């Protein structure tokens, strides 16, 4: 079996890199130094943004207070610990949200049941008043059936 380098060497020829005359400083050129410095600055900003977002996240998560040191490093909790607690908290919120949605469905079902039962009560009251009127029209006295 061929290694990836052998495969690439056998199939593809690279064009020679164009070189520009540059001032040499030690082993590195000034252009390389600038590129390295720019890259380091970009990378430092990226890390700072990530660290700031992790600190903000730790402030949002209950029982997860992270403090920053003078160097901007996270103290008390590791970044991984904060992210782990954030995942746990999000899962807890999802579970609670699902329970609340189910509870809302149950409440809506019960509300419909209450409406139907109220309609039945109203219909029975109407039927009861009609029957009482028929009793009175036939001269039959109404008796108290409630047991009082």
MARNUPA-153670 format. One record per residue: x, y, z of N, C-alpha, C in turn; residue number from 1; residue in three letters. Coordinates in nm, 4 decimals, decimal comma, always signed. Example, Ala and Ser with C-alpha at 12.3 -4.5 7.8 and 13.67 -1.06 7.14 Angstrom:
# MARNUPA-153670
R     n_xx     n_yy     n_zz    ca_xx    ca_yy    ca_zz     c_xx     c_yy     c_zz  nr rest
R  +1,3190  -0,5690  +0,7800  +1,2300  -0,4500  +0,7800  +1,3200  -0,3300  +0,7800   1  ala
R  +1,2850  -0,2250  +0,7080  +1,3670  -0,1060  +0,7140  +1,2900  +0,0030  +0,7870   2  ser
# end
This chain:
# MARNUPA-153670
R     n_xx     n_yy     n_zz    ca_xx    ca_yy    ca_zz     c_xx     c_yy     c_zz  nr rest
R  +0,0847  -0,1176  +0,0000  +0,0000  +0,0000  +0,0000  +0,0891  +0,1238  +0,0000   1  unk
R  +0,0499  +0,2236  -0,0767  +0,1303  +0,3448  -0,0884  +0,0902  +0,4454  +0,0200   2  unk
R  +0,1883  +0,5182  +0,0673  +0,1583  +0,6229  +0,1656  +0,0973  +0,7418  +0,0933   3  unk
R  +0,0279  +0,8309  +0,1664  -0,0312  +0,9488  +0,1016  +0,0732  +1,0335  +0,0294   4  unk
R  +0,1933  +1,0427  +0,0852  +0,2971  +1,1224  +0,0202  +0,3384  +1,0594  -0,1124   5  unk
R  +0,3505  +0,9255  -0,1141  +0,3875  +0,8575  -0,2377  +0,2808  +0,8759  -0,3441   6  unk
R  +0,1536  +0,8728  -0,3018  +0,0434  +0,8906  -0,3966  +0,0500  +1,0302  -0,4562   7  unk
R  +0,0679  +1,1308  -0,3706  +0,0725  +1,2679  -0,4190  +0,1930  +1,2917  -0,5088   8  unk
R  +0,3067  +1,2349  -0,4732  +0,4267  +1,2561  -0,5534  +0,4117  +1,1932  -0,6906   9  unk
R  +0,3457  +1,0823  -0,6984  +0,3316  +1,0125  -0,8250  +0,2300  +1,0759  -0,9168  10  unk
R  +0,1310  +1,1453  -0,8659  +0,0221  +1,1941  -0,9490  +0,0300  +1,3428  -0,9803  11  unk
R  +0,0960  +1,4198  -0,8979  +0,0820  +1,5636  -0,9122  +0,2170  +1,6324  -0,9020  12  unk
R  +0,2403  +1,7231  -0,9881  +0,3614  +1,8030  -0,9832  +0,3227  +1,9431  -0,9392  13  unk
R  +0,3956  +1,9971  -0,8423  +0,3684  +2,1312  -0,7944  +0,4547  +2,2307  -0,8698  14  unk
R  +0,3961  +2,3442  -0,9014  +0,4730  +2,4498  -0,9666  +0,5701  +2,5086  -0,8656  15  unk
R  +0,6869  +2,5469  -0,9087  +0,7811  +2,6051  -0,8128  +0,7272  +2,7361  -0,7583  16  unk
R  +0,7532  +2,7601  -0,6322  +0,7056  +2,8799  -0,5652  +0,7848  +3,0005  -0,6164  17  unk
R  +0,7124  +3,1070  -0,6435  +0,7788  +3,2289  -0,6883  +0,8413  +3,2965  -0,5680  18  unk
R  +0,9628  +3,3339  -0,5798  +1,0301  +3,4000  -0,4678  +1,0481  +3,5466  -0,5007  19  unk
R  +1,0319  +3,6271  -0,3987  +1,0488  +3,7704  -0,4122  +1,1740  +3,8097  -0,3353  20  unk
R  +1,2474  +3,9030  -0,3854  +1,3659  +3,9447  -0,3101  +1,3228  +4,0116  -0,1803  21  unk
R  +1,3722  +3,9613  -0,0694  +1,3350  +4,0136  +0,0619  +1,4596  +4,0278  +0,1459  22  unk
R  +1,4467  +4,1156  +0,2404  +1,5575  +4,1368  +0,3318  +1,5601  +4,0228  +0,4323  23  unk
R  +1,6696  +3,9593  +0,4488  +1,6843  +3,8477  +0,5426  +1,7185  +3,9007  +0,6808  24  unk
R  +1,6486  +3,8495  +0,7824  +1,6822  +3,8791  +0,9210  +1,6992  +3,7447  +0,9875  25  unk
R  +1,8219  +3,7071  +1,0122  +1,8457  +3,5746  +1,0670  +1,8005  +3,4727  +0,9647  26  unk
R  +1,7189  +3,3788  +1,0087  +1,6655  +3,2770  +0,9175  +1,5312  +3,3176  +0,8585  27  unk
R  +1,4701  +3,4215  +0,9118  +1,3369  +3,4622  +0,8659  +1,3431  +3,5946  +0,7931  28  unk
R  +1,2530  +3,6114  +0,7019  +1,2441  +3,7376  +0,6291  +1,1501  +3,8306  +0,7048  29  unk
R  +1,1552  +3,9586  +0,6736  +1,0652  +4,0538  +0,7410  +0,9206  +4,0232  +0,7058  30  unk
R  +0,8990  +3,9765  +0,5850  +0,7622  +3,9412  +0,5448  +0,7100  +3,8265  +0,6299  31  unk
R  +0,7915  +3,7246  +0,6516  +0,7511  +3,6114  +0,7360  +0,7247  +3,6560  +0,8785  32  unk
R  +0,8079  +3,7468  +0,9279  +0,7889  +3,7978  +1,0644  +0,6563  +3,8717  +1,0767  33  unk
R  +0,6256  +3,9538  +0,9781  +0,4982  +4,0262  +0,9802  +0,3807  +3,9303  +0,9733  34  unk
R  +0,3898  +3,8306  +0,8855  +0,2827  +3,7328  +0,8741  +0,2635  +3,6576  +1,0048  35  unk
R  +0,3735  +3,6189  +1,0680  +0,3656  +3,5465  +1,1949  +0,3042  +3,6352  +1,3032  36  unk
R  +0,3474  +3,7618  +1,3091  +0,2944  +3,8546  +1,4091  +0,1451  +3,8786  +1,3866  37  unk
R  +0,1059  +3,8957  +1,2600  -0,0358  +3,9154  +1,2285  -0,1168  +3,7925  +1,2669  38  unk
R  -0,0647  +3,6770  +1,2314  -0,1343  +3,5529  +1,2668  -0,1470  +3,5388  +1,4186  39  unk
R  -0,0410  +3,5671  +1,4910  -0,0462  +3,5577  +1,6375  -0,1496  +3,6533  +1,6960  40  unk
R  -0,1590  +3,7740  +1,6412  -0,2564  +3,8719  +1,6898  -0,3994  +3,8250  +1,6610  41  unk
R  -0,4214  +3,7756  +1,5415  -0,5544  +3,7249  +1,5048  -0,5919  +3,6079  +1,5957  42  unk
R  -0,4987  +3,5185  +1,6174  -0,5248  +3,4018  +1,7026  -0,5512  +3,4445  +1,8466  43  unk
R  -0,4754  +3,5449  +1,8969  -0,4963  +3,5934  +2,0338  -0,6362  +3,6537  +2,0477  44  unk
R  -0,6795  +3,7310  +1,9482  -0,8146  +3,7904  +1,9523  -0,9207  +3,6810  +1,9514  45  unk
R  -0,8978  +3,5797  +1,8698  -0,9942  +3,4682  +1,8629  -1,0054  +3,3997  +1,9985  46  unk
R  -0,8923  +3,3721  +2,0623  -0,8938  +3,3086  +2,1956  -0,9618  +3,3981  +2,2984  47  unk
R  -0,9341  +3,5296  +2,2917  -0,9973  +3,6230  +2,3858  -1,1484  +3,6244  +2,3691  48  unk
R  -1,1944  +3,6230  +2,2436  -1,3395  +3,6200  +2,2194  -1,4013  +3,4929  +2,2767  49  unk
R  -1,3376  +3,3801  +2,2504  -1,3888  +3,2528  +2,3013  -1,3932  +3,2556  +2,4538  50  unk
R  -1,2857  +3,3030  +2,5165  -1,2814  +3,3094  +2,6630  -1,3901  +3,4021  +2,7174  51  unk
R  -1,4119  +3,5165  +2,6506  -1,5170  +3,6096  +2,6961  -1,6545  +3,5457  +2,6849  52  unk
R  -1,6784  +3,4736  +2,5764  -1,8084  +3,4075  +2,5611  -1,8254  +3,2971  +2,6651  53  unk
R  -1,7192  +3,2286  +2,6984  -1,7293  +3,1247  +2,8012  -1,7584  +3,1877  +2,9365  54  unk
R  -1,6957  +3,3030  +2,9668  -1,7239  +3,3732  +3,0925  -1,8702  +3,4182  +3,0946  55  unk
R  -1,9185  +3,4749  +2,9826  -2,0590  +3,5164  +2,9749  -2,1515  +3,3972  +2,9934  56  unk
R  -2,1165  +3,2861  +2,9322  -2,1963  +3,1644  +2,9467  -2,1998  +3,1195  +3,0921  57  unk
R  -2,0857  +3,1271  +3,1600  -2,0807  +3,0829  +3,2998  -2,1692  +3,1700  +3,3883  58  unk
R  -2,1873  +3,2960  +3,3504  -2,2745  +3,3853  +3,4286  -2,4217  +3,3512  +3,4091  59  unk
R  -2,4539  +3,2906  +3,2958  -2,5934  +3,2549  +3,2672  -2,6348  +3,1224  +3,3305  60  unk
R  -2,5381  +3,0365  +3,3567  -2,5666  +2,9026  +3,4064  -2,5710  +2,9061  +3,5587  61  unk
R  -2,6801  +2,8556  +3,6199  -2,6859  +2,8512  +3,7661  -2,5743  +2,7622  +3,8218  62  unk
R  -2,5249  +2,7971  +3,9382  -2,4187  +2,7218  +4,0070  -2,2925  +2,7115  +3,9226  63  unk
R  -2,2668  +2,8097  +3,8411  -2,1480  +2,8058  +3,7555  -2,0908  +2,9465  +3,7479  64  unk
R  -2,0245  +2,9882  +3,8528  -1,9668  +3,1215  +3,8526  -1,8191  +3,1118  +3,8226  65  unk
R  -1,7801  +3,1729  +3,7141  -1,6383  +3,1747  +3,6768  -1,5873  +3,3159  +3,6948  66  unk
R  -1,4715  +3,3278  +3,7500  -1,4096  +3,4575  +3,7658  -1,2867  +3,4607  +3,6772  67  unk
R  -1,2514  +3,5809  +3,6339  -1,1331  +3,5919  +3,5508  -1,0200  +3,6504  +3,6331  68  unk
R  -0,9007  +3,6034  +3,6058  -0,7828  +3,6556  +3,6742  -0,7345  +3,7785  +3,5994  69  unk
R  -0,6277  +3,8406  +3,6498  -0,5748  +3,9608  +3,5858  -0,5281  +3,9340  +3,4438  70  unk
R  -0,4835  +3,8141  +3,4162  -0,4366  +3,7801  +3,2828  -0,5521  +3,7435  +3,1898  71  unk
R  -0,6756  +3,7481  +3,2382  -0,7907  +3,7132  +3,1563  -0,8189  +3,5648  +3,1547  72  unk
R  -0,7463  +3,4890  +3,2347  -0,7673  +3,3444  +3,2404  -0,8883  +3,3144  +3,3275  73  unk
R  -0,9540  +3,2040  +3,3007  -1,0678  +3,1624  +3,3813  -1,0187  +3,0995  +3,5107  74  unk
R  -1,0805  +3,1365  +3,6211  -1,0461  +3,0784  +3,7499  -1,1657  +3,0014  +3,8032  75  unk
R  -1,1447  +2,9211  +3,9056  -1,2480  +2,8411  +3,9733  -1,3009  +2,7262  +3,8871  76  unk
R  -1,3428  +2,7525  +3,7659  -1,3963  +2,6471  +3,6800  -1,3155  +2,6424  +3,5517  77  unk
R  -1,2973  +2,5245  +3,5005  -1,2279  +2,5131  +3,3726  -1,3269  +2,5433  +3,2606  78  unk
R  -1,2742  +2,5721  +3,1452  -1,3605  +2,5976  +3,0290  -1,4452  +2,4745  +2,9997  79  unk
R  -1,3814  +2,3591  +3,0072  -1,4551  +2,2350  +2,9834  -1,5646  +2,2142  +3,0864  80  unk
R  -1,5358  +2,2485  +3,2131  -1,6365  +2,2357  +3,3182  -1,7541  +2,3275  +3,2937  81  unk
R  -1,7249  +2,4500  +3,2504  -1,8322  +2,5462  +3,2214  -1,9167  +2,4965  +3,1048  82  unk
R  -1,8509  +2,4489  +2,9990  -1,9257  +2,3986  +2,8834  -2,0075  +2,2754  +2,9200  83  unk
R  -1,9519  +2,1908  +3,0067  -2,0238  +2,0717  +3,0518  -2,1489  +2,1118  +3,1297  84  unk
R  -2,1330  +2,2068  +3,2223  -2,2497  +2,2535  +3,2996  -2,3520  +2,3205  +3,2094  85  unk
R  -2,3045  +2,3910  +3,1074  -2,3972  +2,4550  +3,0135  -2,4791  +2,3500  +2,9390  86  unk
R  -2,4137  +2,2425  +2,8969  -2,4857  +2,1341  +2,8286  -2,5880  +2,0700  +2,9218  87  unk
R  -2,5483  +2,0448  +3,0466  -2,6415  +1,9868  +3,1440  -2,7615  +2,0788  +3,1640  88  unk
R  -2,7340  +2,2092  +3,1776  -2,8403  +2,3057  +3,2010  -2,9354  +2,3118  +3,0809  89  unk
R  -2,8805  +2,3098  +2,9603  -2,9642  +2,3121  +2,8399  -3,0518  +2,1875  +2,8346  90  unk
R  -2,9952  +2,0723  +2,8698  -3,0759  +1,9490  +2,8718  -3,1847  +1,9569  +2,9773  91  unk
R  -3,1536  +2,0141  +3,0948  -3,2562  +2,0315  +3,1984  -3,3674  +2,1228  +3,1488  92  unk
R  -3,3297  +2,2313  +3,0808  -3,4303  +2,3236  +3,0278  -3,5175  +2,2559  +2,9222  93  unk
R  -3,4559  +2,1749  +2,8387  -3,5341  +2,1025  +2,7369  -3,6330  +2,0072  +2,8026  94  unk
R  -3,5874  +1,9369  +2,9066  -3,6758  +1,8436  +2,9768  -3,7904  +1,9195  +3,0424  95  unk
R  -3,7567  +2,0305  +3,1099  -3,8602  +2,1107  +3,1751  -3,9572  +2,1670  +3,0720  96  unk
R  -3,9052  +2,2089  +2,9588  -3,9902  +2,2625  +2,8524  -4,0849  +2,1553  +2,8002  97  unk
R  -4,0342  +2,0338  +2,7832  -4,1194  +1,9235  +2,7363  -4,2288  +1,8933  +2,8384  98  unk
R  -4,1908  +1,8941  +2,9681  -4,2909  +1,8701  +3,0729  -4,3969  +1,9796  +3,0720  99  unk
R  -4,3547  +2,1034  +3,0548  -4,4506  +2,2151  +3,0526  -4,5428  +2,2054  +2,9315 100  unk
R  -4,4875  +2,1650  +2,8178  -4,5707  +2,1498  +2,6978  -4,6753  +2,0411  +2,7205 101  unk
R  -4,6346  +1,9307  +2,7831  -4,7303  +1,8232  +2,8141  -4,8355  +1,8712  +2,9132 102  unk
R  -4,7919  +1,9473  +3,0119  -4,8855  +2,0024  +3,1104  -4,9844  +2,0976  +3,0431 103  unk
R  -4,9359  +2,1767  +2,9491  -5,0241  +2,2677  +2,8763  -5,1281  +2,1902  +2,7963 104  unk
R  -5,0857  +2,0817  +2,7320  -5,1805  +1,9977  +2,6579  -5,2858  +1,9398  +2,7518 105  unk
R  -5,2408  +1,8927  +2,8705  -5,3358  +1,8389  +2,9685  -5,4336  +1,9464  +3,0130 106  unk
R  -5,3851  +2,0657  +3,0359  -5,4713  +2,1758  +3,0783  -5,5726  +2,2090  +2,9702 107  unk
R  -5,5297  +2,2104  +2,8446  -5,6220  +2,2378  +2,7344  -5,7288  +2,1290  +2,7240 108  unk
R  -5,6873  +2,0017  +2,7414  -5,7851  +1,8918  +2,7391  -5,8850  +1,9069  +2,8533 109  unk
R  -5,8358  +1,9393  +2,9710  -5,9249  +1,9566  +3,0861  -6,0185  +2,0755  +3,0659 110  unk
R  -5,9690  +2,1798  +3,0026  -6,0527  +2,2967  +2,9749  -6,1674  +2,2600  +2,8810 111  unk
R  -6,1379  +2,1798  +2,7801  -6,2428  +2,1334  +2,6881  -6,3428  +2,0467  +2,7640 112  unk
R  -6,2920  +1,9577  +2,8517  -6,3807  +1,8727  +2,9322  -6,4712  +1,9564  +3,0212 113  unk
R  -6,4162  +2,0605  +3,0821  -6,4954  +2,1486  +3,1697  -6,6045  +2,2168  +3,0880 114  unk
R  -6,5710  +2,2631  +2,9675  -6,6712  +2,3266  +2,8820  -6,7848  +2,2303  +2,8487 115  unk
R  -6,7492  +2,1071  +2,8118  -6,8516  +2,0077  +2,7783  -6,9395  +1,9767  +2,8991 116  unk
R  -6,8767  +1,9611  +3,0164  -6,9544  +1,9335  +3,1369  -7,0450  +2,0511  +3,1732 117  unk
R  -6,9983  +2,1727  +3,1526  -7,0816  +2,2908  +3,1801  -7,2020  +2,2938  +3,0865 118  unk
R  -7,1807  +2,2552  +2,9610  -7,2921  +2,2483  +2,8659  -7,3936  +2,1430  +2,9109 119  unk
R  -7,3425  +2,0290  +2,9582  -7,4325  +1,9239  +3,0061  -7,5115  +1,9714  +3,1283 120  unk
R  -7,4472  +2,0422  +3,2188  -7,5161  +2,0954  +3,3372  -7,6260  +2,1915  +3,2941 121  unk
R  -7,5939  +2,2811  +3,1983  -7,6947  +2,3770  +3,1507  -7,8132  +2,3052  +3,0866 122  unk
R  -7,7826  +2,2010  +3,0071  -7,8910  +2,1246  +2,9439  -7,9771  +2,0552  +3,0493 123  unk
R  -7,9138  +1,9972  +3,1508  -7,9895  +1,9299  +3,2563  -8,0722  +2,0287  +3,3372 124  unk
R  -8,0202  +2,1497  +3,3606  -8,0973  +2,2521  +3,4320  -8,2212  +2,2903  +3,3512 125  unk
R  -8,2014  +2,3061  +3,2196  -8,3159  +2,3395  +3,1334  -8,4193  +2,2279  +3,1356 126  unk
R  -8,3729  +2,1029  +3,1250  -8,4641  +1,9889  +3,1277  -8,5371  +1,9820  +3,2623 127  unk
R  -8,4634  +2,0085  +3,3697  -8,5223  +2,0062  +3,5032  -8,6310  +2,1136  +3,5172 128  unk
R  -8,6067  +2,2328  +3,4666  -8,7076  +2,3390  +3,4778  -8,8315  +2,3057  +3,3937 129  unk
R  -8,8104  +2,2416  +3,2788  -8,9247  +2,2002  +3,1951  -9,0073  +2,0947  +3,2691 130  unk
R  -8,9410  +1,9983  +3,3315  -9,0126  +1,8947  +3,4052  -9,0875  +1,9531  +3,5253 131  unk
R  -9,0280  +2,0502  +3,5946  -9,0966  +2,1146  +3,7079  -9,2227  +2,1880  +3,6604 132  unk
R  -9,2090  +2,2542  +3,5450  -9,3248  +2,3263  +3,4906  -9,4359  +2,2278  +3,4547 133  unk
R  -9,4011  +2,1108  +3,4023  -9,5010  +2,0095  +3,3690  -9,5677  +1,9576  +3,4961 134  unk
R  -9,4891  +1,9375  +3,6027  -9,5471  +1,8924  +3,7294  -9,6482  +1,9948  +3,7820 135  unk
R  -9,6118  +2,1200  +3,7769  -9,7010  +2,2240  +3,8277  -9,8275  +2,2353  +3,7425 136  unk
R  -9,8134  +2,2182  +3,6112  -9,9302  +2,2296  +3,5234 -10,0280  +2,1139  +3,5466 137  unk
R  -9,9815  +2,0005  +3,5971 -10,0666  +1,8857  +3,6258 -10,1118  +1,8858  +3,7711 138  unk
R -10,0755  +1,9880  +3,8439 -10,1188  +2,0007  +3,9818 -10,0457  +1,9113  +4,0782 139  unk
R  -9,9276  +1,8655  +4,0450  -9,8498  +1,7795  +4,1344  -9,7514  +1,8692  +4,2076 140  unk
R  -9,7502  +1,8545  +4,3379  -9,6627  +1,9380  +4,4193  -9,5181  +1,8873  +4,4092 141  unk
R  -9,4261  +1,9809  +4,4095  -9,2846  +1,9483  +4,3999  -9,2348  +1,9083  +4,5388 142  unk
R  -9,1659  +1,7956  +4,5477  -9,1115  +1,7535  +4,6762  -8,9609  +1,7735  +4,6741 143  unk
R  -8,9085  +1,7998  +4,7922  -8,7627  +1,8200  +4,8051  -8,6944  +1,6875  +4,8026 144  unk
R  -8,6148  +1,6595  +4,7003  -8,5473  +1,5314  +4,6839  -8,4040  +1,5349  +4,7363 145  unk
R  -8,3614  +1,6504  +4,7869  -8,2220  +1,6629  +4,8292  -8,1958  +1,5983  +4,9631 146  unk
R  -8,2978  +1,5612  +5,0349  -8,2830  +1,4933  +5,1622  -8,2768  +1,5887  +5,2791 147  unk
R  -8,3061  +1,7164  +5,2605  -8,3049  +1,8128  +5,3714  -8,4347  +1,8215  +5,4400 148  unk
# end
